[in-house]
């Protein structure tokens, strides 16, 4: 699995793997615009879904906001979202979606 919600990293570009625990069924995260989602898993220790994302150097890629949604298996996906995968959470089938929300707003 290698999914991007904005643009993929350039060929040969170094990426740092980051693990984002999703503490709610809808979680907004700031990523670099060039990123690659490489996996989702269930963290039985913390009882949360986690998303593994490879991000590029923040100095060379704009920050963007993305939303990750954890839904019951087969539920209607959020608009403009991409399905990242499915897994079992405490015996319940769930689907994980990611949605590009836009460039991080500069409020200064």
N, C-alpha and C positions, 0 to 999 in steps of 0.2 A: 504494500500500500504506500503510495506517495501522492498526496493530494495537496494542492495549494488553494487558498481562498482568494489570492490576489495574483501574484506573479511568482513563478518558480525561481530558485537561485540560478545564477549563471553556471554554465558548465565549469566544473573544477573549483567553484567558489567554496571556501571553507565555511562550514556551518557548525554551530554549537547545539547539541541536543539539549532540550529543556523538557521537563515533565511538569505539566500543569494539572493539579488535582481540581476537579470540578465539584466544589462544595455545595452547589445548588443545581437544580435541574436546568437553570439558565444562567450562564456565567459569561461575562464580558471580560476579555483579555486583550492586552496590548501586545502586538507582535511586530516584527519588522515586515515591510511589504513583501520582501523576498523571503519566503519560508517554505517548508515542506513538512506536512503532517505525516508521520511515519507509523503511528499506531495509537490504539486506544486499549485500555485494560481496566480491569476491576482491581482496586487495591483493597484486599480483604482486611488488612490491618487498620486502615483509616476509614473503611466503608464508603469509598468514593470512586467514581469513574475518573481515570486520569487520561490525558491526551499527551502524546509525545510529539514534540515539534522541533525540527531543526531550523534554527534562525540564522540569518546572516549577521554580519557586523552592524550594529545599530548606527555606526558612524557613516555607513555607506548605503543605508536603506531607510526609507521613511517609516515612521511608526504608524501603524494602522490599528483600528479596533476590530475585533472579531467576536462573535457570540457563539458559544457552544451550547447546544440544547440536548438534553437527555430526555427521550420520550419513550412511552410504552411501545413495544414492538408493534409495527403496523399502523401507528398513529399517523395522521396527516403531517407532512413535514412543514416547517416554517417557510414562508416565501423566500425565494432567492437562496435557499440553503443547499448545501451539498452533504450527502450522506457519507459519513466517515466510517461507519461500520456498525456491527451489532455485537452484543454480548449478553451475558446473563448477570443480573444484579440480584443477589439473594434469591435466586431461583426464578426471577422474572425476566423475560426477554425484553431487551431495550435496544433502541436505535440511537446513535449519536450523530448529530448534525452540526455543521459549522456554517456560519454566515459572515460574509465580509460586510462590515458596517460603514467603512470609510476611513479616510485619513484622520489621524488624531487631531482634534481642533486645537489651535494655538490660541489660548485665551488671554495672552498677555498683550 
